Amino acid sequence: MKATTLDLRYKMKDILRAIDRGETVTVLYRGKEKARLVPIESKTEKELKPSDHPAFGMWKDREDMKDPVAYIRKLRDTPRYRDI
């Protein structure tokens, strides 16, 4: 699909529908190609679980975080700054 800059302004809903269908949209400015809008492959993003992230569970060996409620309570009860 080809769209002008005016189409981007006034027909954005139609352009987004074309992208949802998997079409690539070429943006024209004064008749010349300036950009391409390509749909993102969202299937791989939806299949990922939070536990698949490399940072998941990186603090599982810390002894002070075995009880998260107590850890947060301790953080809230201690003052941020000491009297100098």
Buried (B, 14 or more C-beta within 10 A) or exposed (E): BEBBEEBBEEBEEEBEEBBEEEBEBEBBEEEEEEEEBEBEEEEEEEEEEEEEEEEEEEEEEEEEEEEEEEEEEEEEEEEEEEEE
